[in-house]
């Protein structure tokens, strides 16, 4: 990974959206901002996020938005000694808040590409995203990367969280995903120019430079490229960018201090991304030896984003997923998992992302699932998987060494849970076990978000699930 200093945060949001959100959403306990109050977590067992074993009878002191101390029988400094809030954590586990490296917070859980590309409007998409951010936070996620999204809403959401206008995790956000006219994962729904859904089509190298610069100006923390895409006449995804084009995007973004991530399903596509300078690779499916060696040599973090595939495989029948949908990713968990385990053993960071934002991965439910998949399919220990989902995942939000660890000086992003995830990783998905959560030092109310109804036109009602043939009618 090519290191560089990130520019100052706090980009201007999309005109109108931030004002709109501030006038309509006002949480009682915003995640953004912090005071200097002190909280002492007493007598819990700590999983610190580094992969070290769970330690018992530990105190953790939070002052403002920072972890001020970790140890036994901590002494609270004088300014806070009389006002400190003590929380008994006996029999509980104290660990870093979860980090989700791959969220689509503005998509609104579509079940089809038709819903995603033709049934979303800017104002309601923004309001719905603010609603769903609370679900993500209450699932134990204290930081997240919104990799791309609709109508450039993501950067405005980030700014509203930072300003305390809406409640949500600490977040970084991309804008539209860059695509060539061949498209991404929606085939002919992707136009030859302009924008559609979460996509922005670039037609030349000059346009790539112009769009990257504009996205940075509009507040994007990262640039995302859809390097592979699907078209109706081909099976699977094909590479739709050249290495030279990828390098144009990477060089332009890096010159402005912004990282580049890439959606890659294919061996050659992944290799070209590594050599062009991409900073984080998503999926990395169907890896060959040359691409794997390049990932290892350059230590490029990979987020396989297996959760969608695992849910489709394990729960697709319950959700009514079609046989065609399940067959698309057949074998990827095992095949790609074996290659990525080799990368992990060679020192490559594997990032945990939930792909939340689709009907197969709704907000607030599956943010810890990737760690469970890493244990089941890559053979990691629960502690190794937790490190991937906390300490190492901080790379995704450009805060490695700042959050994701229970240690002095780190951000006060802390989850307290009933049970021991180091022996049963799956309990991190059970919100009923959550006892306390702090995001940047602010206590989060874990009361579930009230359910909602669907908006008019949000979902597509099919005329029928099968054709009404003469034989069906008379059979």
C-alpha atoms as one frame of an Amber mdcrd trajectory, in Angstrom:
protein
   0.000   0.000   0.000   1.361   3.415  -0.910   1.339   5.594   2.225   0.563
   9.301   2.193  -0.886  11.918   4.477  -4.645  12.363   4.175  -5.863  15.941
   3.620  -7.893  17.844   6.186 -11.349  16.425   6.857 -14.634  18.280   6.723
 -15.308  18.629   3.023 -18.410  20.593   1.991 -21.475  18.397   1.656 -23.765
  18.136  -1.332 -25.647  21.409  -1.621 -29.076  21.220  -0.026 -28.898  17.680
   1.384 -27.162  18.617   4.661 -29.577  21.461   5.316 -32.449  19.116   4.492
 -31.210  16.490   6.951 -30.544  19.027   9.703 -34.112  20.265   9.470 -35.664
  16.831   9.657 -33.509  14.528  11.811 -32.508  15.490  15.360 -31.324  12.571
  17.530 -31.325  12.873  21.293 -27.860  11.347  21.593 -25.746  12.187  18.557
 -22.644  10.104  17.919 -20.707  13.080  16.629 -18.819  15.291  19.051 -17.775
  14.553  22.645 -17.373  16.198  26.022 -14.628  15.672  28.638 -16.681  13.473
  30.960 -14.969  10.424  32.398 -16.345   6.883  32.448 -14.645   3.988  34.227
 -15.497   0.466  33.068 -14.732  -1.723  36.051 -13.737  -5.371  36.266 -14.470
  -6.610  32.781 -12.535  -9.050  30.602 -10.783  -7.281  27.739 -10.321  -8.405
  24.136  -8.083  -5.587  22.946  -8.379  -6.160  19.173  -4.695  -6.930  18.571
  -5.156 -10.690  18.566  -3.865 -11.029  22.146  -5.723 -13.382  24.496  -8.690
 -12.168  26.532  -7.618 -10.710  29.888  -9.779 -10.771  33.007 -10.434  -8.229
  35.781  -9.434  -5.148  33.769 -10.585  -1.536  34.100 -10.886   0.800  31.115
 -11.013   4.576  31.598 -12.650   6.788  28.975 -12.130  10.555  29.106 -13.852
  12.523  26.387 -13.388  10.681  23.106 -10.163   8.905  24.114  -9.269   5.781
  26.075  -7.227   7.268  28.928  -6.156   4.059  30.644  -6.349   0.264  30.640
  -5.294  -1.854  33.627  -6.163  -3.188  37.039  -7.508  -0.865  39.759  -7.068
   2.297  37.714  -6.831   5.650  39.456  -8.999   8.375  37.979  -7.092  11.674
  37.585  -8.027  14.565  39.875 -10.205  16.649  37.526 -12.566  13.679  37.068
 -12.237  11.750  40.337 -15.515  13.017  41.848 -17.615  13.056  38.674 -16.501
   9.852  36.997 -19.294   7.479  35.947 -18.559   3.915  36.997 -19.939   0.997
  34.976 -19.721  -2.486  36.452 -18.526  -4.842  33.709 -18.043  -7.932  35.872
 -18.710 -11.059  33.819 -18.774  -9.051  30.582 -16.327  -8.611  27.711 -14.948
  -5.175  26.829 -13.721  -4.910  23.240 -13.309  -2.366  20.450 -16.428  -1.214
  18.670 -16.837  -2.997  15.348 -15.610  -1.425  12.120 -17.460  -2.203   8.888
 -15.211  -1.680   5.886 -17.843  -2.066   3.174 -21.292  -0.500   3.556 -23.710
   0.978   1.000 -25.708   3.119   3.401 -27.731   5.005   0.767 -29.010   2.093
  -1.338 -31.962   1.234   0.910 -31.887  -2.594   0.723 -33.069  -3.183  -2.870
 -33.936  -6.728  -3.887 -33.282  -6.045  -7.590 -31.204  -3.735  -9.760 -34.455
  -2.329 -11.115 -35.380  -1.106  -7.622 -31.896   0.297  -7.104 -31.597   2.165
 -10.387 -35.200   3.222 -11.024 -36.991   3.496  -7.671 -34.873   5.890  -5.610
 -35.220   9.666  -5.212 -32.603  11.995  -3.641 -34.657  13.430  -0.772 -36.167
  10.162   0.442 -32.874   8.305  -0.114 -31.124  10.807   2.176 -33.760  10.515
   4.902 -33.789   6.732   4.668 -29.980   6.630   4.884 -30.073   8.715   8.081
 -32.618   6.260   9.504 -30.459   3.282   8.560 -27.264   4.803   9.991 -28.794
   4.406  13.455 -29.357   0.706  12.777 -25.698   0.307  11.837 -24.543   2.088
  14.999 -26.809   0.077  17.303 -25.349  -3.109  15.781 -22.079  -2.263  17.537
 -20.457  -0.518  14.576 -18.556   2.567  15.721 -16.762   3.239  12.407 -17.671
   2.426   8.810 -16.699   3.066   5.211 -19.572   3.917   2.880 -17.828   2.758
  -0.282 -20.161   4.351  -2.833 -23.765   5.413  -3.048 -26.682   7.274  -4.530
 -26.756  10.958  -5.414 -23.496  11.750  -3.563 -25.406  11.598  -0.269 -22.635
   9.788   1.645 -20.284  12.753   2.215 -23.230  14.858   3.451 -24.210  12.107
   5.909 -20.628  11.977   7.179 -20.597  15.722   7.767 -23.957  15.589   9.550
 -22.698  12.830  11.867 -19.556  14.842  12.597 -21.649  17.916  13.384 -23.995
  16.000  15.713 -26.989  16.589  13.432 -27.762  12.897  12.952 -26.772   9.800
  14.891 -24.409   7.291  13.322 -20.972   5.730  13.428 -17.795   7.607  12.673
 -17.705   7.288   8.892 -15.731   7.855   5.740 -17.531   7.946   2.420 -17.060
   7.594  -1.279 -19.272   9.169  -3.925 -20.415   7.551  -7.167 -18.544   4.422
  -8.248 -16.559   5.040 -11.430 -17.513   2.831 -14.371 -16.778   2.635 -18.048
 -19.698   2.384 -20.469 -19.452  -1.430 -20.308 -20.863  -1.073 -16.811 -20.701
  -2.761 -13.425 -23.006  -5.412 -11.977 -26.202  -4.123 -13.586 -25.616  -4.922
 -17.245 -27.528  -2.700 -19.656 -29.037  -0.628 -16.849 -25.746   1.280 -16.867
 -25.958   4.123 -19.422 -23.179   5.116 -21.818 -22.631   8.437 -20.053 -23.690
  10.443 -17.028 -24.889   8.906 -13.762 -27.355   6.192 -12.800 -27.931   4.822
  -9.320 -24.550   4.635  -7.626 -22.631   4.728 -10.952 -20.834   7.529 -12.778
 -19.650   6.673 -16.273 -16.297   7.983 -17.494 -15.546   7.780 -21.233 -11.947
   8.952 -21.573  -8.813   9.536 -19.550  -9.482  13.259 -19.509 -12.939  12.587
 -18.113 -11.486  10.243 -15.483  -9.213  13.027 -14.260 -12.023  15.577 -14.259
 -14.475  13.326 -12.386 -11.935  12.265  -9.748 -11.078  15.901  -9.080 -14.767
  16.810  -8.836 -15.532  13.943  -6.468 -12.704  15.039  -4.192 -14.048  18.587
  -4.297 -17.516  17.243  -3.448 -16.163  15.558  -0.323 -15.263  11.969  -1.259
 -12.845  10.342   1.192 -12.125   7.567  -1.291 -12.549   6.911  -5.004 -14.094
   3.585  -5.986 -13.600   1.938  -9.383 -15.792  -0.871 -10.720 -12.979  -2.693
 -12.513 -15.078  -5.694 -13.520 -18.658  -5.795 -14.725 -21.318  -8.115 -16.061
 -23.053  -7.969 -19.410 -25.894 -10.196 -20.638 -23.839 -11.954 -23.330 -21.013
 -13.088 -21.014 -20.893 -15.364 -17.999 -19.551 -13.883 -14.791 -17.783 -10.525
 -14.676 -15.247  -9.304 -17.209 -12.532  -6.680 -16.855 -13.771  -3.354 -18.227
 -10.814  -1.070 -17.390  -7.249  -1.160 -18.691  -4.279  -0.927 -16.359  -3.378
   2.410 -17.917  -6.848   3.802 -17.165  -6.642   2.534 -13.600  -3.307   4.274
 -13.156  -4.784   7.558 -14.363  -7.417   7.403 -11.614  -4.921   6.314  -8.949
  -2.361   8.973  -9.834  -4.989  11.729  -9.898  -6.510  10.710  -6.563  -3.155
  10.179  -4.860  -1.931  13.582  -6.000  -4.892  14.973  -4.028  -4.230  12.791
  -0.996  -7.220  10.488  -1.549  -7.132   6.701  -1.654  -8.574   4.442  -4.356
 -10.534   1.221  -3.869 -11.594  -1.229  -6.552 -14.303  -3.849  -7.114 -12.458
  -6.800  -8.707 -13.770 -10.229  -9.630 -11.046 -11.737 -11.757  -7.364 -12.623
 -11.703  -6.039 -10.181 -14.301  -8.218  -7.352 -13.010  -6.816  -7.788  -9.516
  -3.238  -7.870 -10.806  -3.752  -4.699 -12.838  -5.240  -2.947  -9.793  -2.242
  -3.784  -7.639   0.231  -2.621 -10.286  -1.757   0.549 -11.012  -1.635   1.618
  -7.354  -5.093   0.755  -5.957  -5.056   1.030  -2.146  -7.804  -1.453  -1.177
  -9.181  -4.287  -3.307 -12.698  -5.639  -2.824 -13.574  -9.289  -3.525 -10.368
 -10.414  -5.333 -12.257 -13.393  -6.707 -10.701 -16.130  -8.865  -7.127 -15.199
  -7.982  -4.241 -16.716  -9.884  -0.698 -17.043  -8.592   0.643 -13.881 -10.238
  -2.090 -11.665  -8.775  -1.760 -13.315  -5.372   2.009 -12.775  -5.398   1.483
  -9.105  -6.314  -0.955  -8.598  -3.434   1.537 -10.158  -1.058   4.509  -8.212
  -2.420   2.755  -4.834  -2.205   0.785  -5.716   0.953  -2.438  -4.321  -0.521
  -5.347  -4.826   1.926  -8.162  -7.009   0.577 -11.792  -6.977   1.670 -13.353
 -10.159   0.260 -16.862  -9.090   1.348 -17.971 -12.694   1.738 -21.044 -11.877
   3.838 -23.383 -11.408   0.882 -22.213 -14.717  -0.609 -22.461 -16.532   2.727
 -25.983 -15.264   3.348 -27.024 -16.210  -0.159 -25.556 -19.685   0.306 -26.807
 -20.322   3.839 -30.120 -18.462   3.890 -31.015 -17.929   0.234 -33.696 -20.621
   0.288 -35.362 -19.024   3.313 -35.277 -15.633   1.576 -36.663 -16.956  -1.719
 -33.440 -16.391  -3.680 -33.479 -17.874  -7.165 -31.276 -20.767  -8.215 -29.683
 -18.471 -10.807 -28.721 -15.934  -8.116 -27.175 -18.621  -5.925 -25.195 -20.103
  -8.793 -23.474 -16.791  -9.681 -21.076 -17.038  -6.724 -20.886 -20.828  -6.539
 -17.547 -21.987  -5.129 -16.192 -18.495  -4.470 -16.155 -18.801  -0.690 -13.917
 -21.840  -0.749 -11.756 -21.054  -3.790 -11.054 -17.418  -2.987 -10.897 -18.165
   0.728  -7.955 -20.529   0.291  -5.963 -17.965  -1.687  -6.714 -15.146   0.722
  -5.676 -17.300   3.672  -2.251 -17.521   2.035  -2.208 -13.741   1.683  -3.168
 -13.350   5.346  -0.389 -15.703   6.436   2.042 -13.583   4.404   1.058 -10.410
   6.265  -1.703  -8.953   4.071  -4.528  -7.274   5.996  -7.923  -8.858   5.350
 -10.710  -6.350   5.937 -14.220  -7.166   7.151 -17.086  -5.670   5.184 -20.752
  -6.608   5.327 -22.029  -5.271   1.972 -24.949  -3.928   4.009 -27.484  -2.128
   1.858 -29.105  -4.974  -0.094 -32.062  -7.202   0.753 -29.633 -10.079   1.344
 -27.603  -7.930   3.778 -29.992  -5.491   5.509 -28.674  -2.770   7.788 -28.103
  -3.607  11.428 -28.039  -7.400  11.108 -24.842  -8.683   9.496 -22.011  -6.335
  10.420 -20.163  -9.044  12.391 -20.869 -11.889   9.945 -17.626 -11.482   7.976
 -15.584 -12.353  11.069 -17.629 -15.519  11.475 -17.022 -16.386   7.801 -13.278
 -15.842   8.273 -13.344 -18.424  11.065 -15.500 -20.927   9.178 -13.995 -20.680
   5.697 -10.475 -19.252   6.126  -9.614 -21.095   9.320  -8.782 -18.009  11.373
  -9.148 -18.164  15.134 -11.874 -15.956  16.624  -9.212 -13.600  18.029  -7.569
 -13.317  14.598 -10.939 -12.603  13.000 -11.730  -9.964  15.641  -8.418  -8.285
  14.848  -9.456  -8.194  11.176 -12.787  -6.588  12.134 -11.317  -4.013  14.531
  -7.619  -3.110  14.583  -6.844  -3.970  10.946 -10.209  -2.716   9.705  -9.246
   0.790  10.845  -7.292   0.937   7.572 -10.625   1.224   5.747 -11.519   4.464
   7.546  -7.938   5.792   7.333  -7.509   5.576  11.112  -5.071   2.684  11.581
  -3.371   3.188  14.936  -6.157   5.520  16.086  -9.178   3.270  16.621 -10.034
  -0.433  16.735  -7.914  -1.246  19.815  -8.582  -1.104  23.564  -5.420   0.728
  24.573  -4.455   4.087  26.007  -4.574   6.879  23.441  -6.999   5.161  21.068
 -10.437   6.557  20.312 -13.111   5.672  22.854 -14.988   3.311  20.532 -15.949
   0.523  22.916 -18.435  -2.363  22.927 -19.376  -4.281  26.090 -20.981  -7.658
  25.441 -22.293 -10.530  27.543 -20.261 -13.576  26.563 -16.850 -14.426  25.173
 -16.413 -13.814  21.413 -12.940 -15.345  21.591 -14.607 -18.742  22.018 -17.827
 -18.095  20.076 -17.430 -15.448  17.377 -21.081 -15.674  16.338 -22.327 -13.882
  19.469 -21.094 -10.584  17.980 -24.107 -10.761  15.701 -26.541 -11.079  18.622
 -27.499  -7.528  19.620 -29.430  -8.840  22.621 -26.052  -9.562  24.211 -24.883
  -5.956  23.902 -24.782  -4.209  27.261 -23.026  -0.903  26.511 -21.624   0.927
  23.504 -19.564   4.110  23.245 -18.822   5.820  19.947 -16.122   8.496  20.200
 -16.756   8.651  23.940 -20.528   9.153  23.724 -22.791   6.523  25.206 -25.114
   5.048  22.578 -28.715   4.230  23.414 -29.092   0.592  22.326 -32.887   0.702
  22.130 -33.791  -0.797  18.729 -34.734   1.577  15.933 -38.538   1.516  15.468
 -39.686  -0.385  12.348 -40.930   1.499   9.327 -43.258   0.991   6.388 -42.083
   0.949   2.784 -42.288   4.190   0.855 -44.662   4.406  -2.078 -42.875   3.018
  -5.126 -39.882   1.772  -3.112 -40.539  -1.911  -3.785 -41.553  -3.608  -7.013
 -44.638  -5.817  -6.954 -44.325  -8.611  -9.510 -47.380  -9.598 -11.541 -46.529
 -13.224 -10.875 -43.614 -15.391  -9.727 -43.951 -17.695 -12.774 -45.593 -17.318
 -16.213 -49.277 -18.194 -16.196 -49.179 -20.708 -19.045 -52.160 -22.664 -20.367
 -50.803 -25.831 -18.741 -50.380 -24.083 -15.393 -53.940 -22.782 -15.515 -55.463
 -26.116 -16.551 -53.135 -28.424 -14.637
